[in-house]
Amino acid sequence: MAEPLVLFVDDEAPMRQSVAQFLTLSGIAVEALDEPRAALKWLGPDFPGILVSDVRMPGMDGMQLLAAAQAADPELPVLLVTGHGDVPLAVAAMRAGAYDFIEKPFAPERLVDSIRRALEKRRLVIENRGLRRQVAGGPEIARRLIGTAPAIDALRRDILDLAATDVAVLIHGETGTGKELVARCLHDFGPRGHHAFVALNCGAIPDNMVESELFGHESGAFTGATQRRVGKFEHAHRGTVFLDEIESMPLAAQVKVLRALQEKTLERLGSNKVIAVDLRAIAATKTDLRALSDQGGFREDLYYRLGVVELHLPPLRERREDIPLLFESFVAEAATRHGRPAPVPAPALLDRLMAQDWPGNVRELRNAAERFALGLRSGGGGTQGAAEPVGAGLGDRVAAFERQAIDQALRAAGGDIALVMATLDLPRRTLNEKMARYGLERSHYLRK
């Protein structure tokens, strides 16, 4: 959970200043706002704090702000403050869902005590939401991030742990390892999942268009800017912005990205208006950003801002045991999409696929599966002549599955027969017979 924050709304400057000062001295982070509508930009299911507001204010009063806050999140604690001693109003506020009602003049300790209790309640609400999300997301994430390799198991656990937080994440991985898929999972399984996920390939934007693409522009800001345009950061408000190939971003733009992430504000090109943005930043790279920053090719401060947590995605050659499962899943998916029966890959094909290094990783394997599903046996990826007939009998299908299961167990165990026996719950003699039947030799799996 992000740092707890108190939004304090009051149109009277002396009250704002005194309350903000007392809360700060009490160790409570506070954002003092002079009008209610400014608070609405902060509110939502993932807001890690509470709202404290005066009741009597011009334009939008505290009761209207309470209603708006309840619409944004019914479980958001809202404390109302008034100097009018209006008992019926206090009753109405509590019935409307206010957490507490404090009458002016009040002892500062009374306010702080109520705020601390409200912040604790908010913390528990968000933690419980995160736990429920992890339970619900468990099976779903296994369908999205397919694989049984230990590295993938650990990655799924990390994603579910991090999804409930607002921490910045830097994803490392070779081309085609699924960096955007991981970013989407971090977004979808977190509290921002019902807001926008905005993906941006930093390497695909011309240098002279980066600032406009990120922060937007006003009409007339530059030649060709005929109308206002909202940038990616503003569009991602309350959601997630995914900065792919972040290493390609020009240094001049990195300065402005760092400021926007730190200050949570931006200005469109051609405008002096400061716009508040609440977003989570996830970045991805296929290079060593730390080494690049040491060489002056990437801002060190932005690297530390983006890389609070780093996730490393394994290349496909380091999780070969997942190749058959991934390939068969991609084949079934492609066959359904094209309205064709799914061909069954023969064991010989799966062996060839597992022997390849796949420099394009999962993306390359998916392309090979697409060709295979379309019957393009000579389309690359080592899939030529390697399908079982669609009408293969049950015995053939069971044998193919059995061979694959033993092959995966041998690879995972590095040829350790005792470990394979325990994994598959097979006696030594039965395992030996099946390995001989399927042409599986222990020496092929021994780790060097």
C-alpha positions, 0 to 999 in steps of 0.5 A: 500500500502507498503512503497513507494520505489525508486530504483536508478541504477547507476554503478558509486559509488560516484553518487549512494552514493550522490543521496541515501544520498540526497533522504534519507535526503529528507524523501524518501526511496531508494535502491541504486543498482550498476547494472540494472539486480539487479533492475529486481527482484523488479519490477512487478505490485505490486511494490510500488515505481518507478525506476530511472536509469542512461542511460550509463552503461555496459552490460544492459543500461538504455534504455534496463532497461526501456523496461524490466520495461515496460514489468513488468508493463507498468504503472511503472514510470521510470526516466532516467538520463544521462550526455551526453546531448543526445537530440535524446536519451531523445526523444526516451526515452519519446516515449518509456514510460519514465516518465521523463528524467534528464540531468547531472549535475542536481540540487538535488531539480529537481530530488526530485521534479520529484521523488515525482510526480512519486511516487504520480502517482504510489500511485494512480495507485496502489490504483485504481487497488485495487479499481477495484479489489474489485469491480470485486472480490465482487461477486467472493468472495461471491461464495468462502466464502459462508454464510450470517452470519454477521461475514462472511460478515465482513470477506469478506470485510476485505479480499478485503480491505487487498488483495490490500496491502502487509501487513502480516496477521495472520489467527486464526481459529479452524481446518476446518474453512477455513484458507487456503481458506481465505489465497488464497482469500487474494492472488488471489484478490491482485496484487500478484494473478498472481504469485505463492501461496505456501502453507506449513504445518509447522506441517508436516515437520520433524525438520531436514528438515525445513530449506531445505524446506523453503530456499532450498539447494545446491547439496552436502549440506548434505547427500542425497542432490544430486542436487540443490533444490529451497525452498518454499520462493524462489519459492514464489518470487513475490507471497505469502507464506502461513505458516499453523500451524505456531505454530508447527515451531521449534524455531531455524527455526523461527529465520531464517524465521524472518530474511528472512521476514525482510531482504527480502533475503535468502541463500540456505543451502550449499551456501553463495550467498544471494538471494533477495525474494519479497513475502507476508507472510500469517500465520495461527494458531489454537492456541493463539500465543501471549500466546504461545510466553509469555510461550516461545513456540514461538518467540515474534518478529516473532509473531509481524512480522506475526501478523500485522493484525489478522483475526479470523474465526468463528467456524461453531457453531457460524454461524449456519444460514449458515449451510443449504446454505453451505450444499446444495452448497457442495451437488451440488458441489459433485453431479456435480463432481461425475456425479450424480443428486443432492438430495434435503435435507429435512427440517428435515435434515437441522434442525438436521444439524443446531443442531450439533456442528460440531467440524470439522467445514466446513470441516466436513460439506463438508464431510457429504455433500459428503456422502449425495450426494453419497447416503451414508445416514448412513455415519455420519453427521446426514444425514440418511434418510433426502433427499427429492426425486430428483423429488420433485414437485415445491410446495415441493421445494418452501416450503422447501426453505420458511421454511429454509428462516424463520428458518434462519431469526428467528435464526439471530433475536434470536426469535425477531418476529418484526425483522423477520417480517421486514427482510422477509417483512411479516405481523404478521398473515402470519408469524404466519401461516407459522411458525405453518405450518412448526413447527417452535416455537419462544421459540426455537430461543430465546437467553439465 
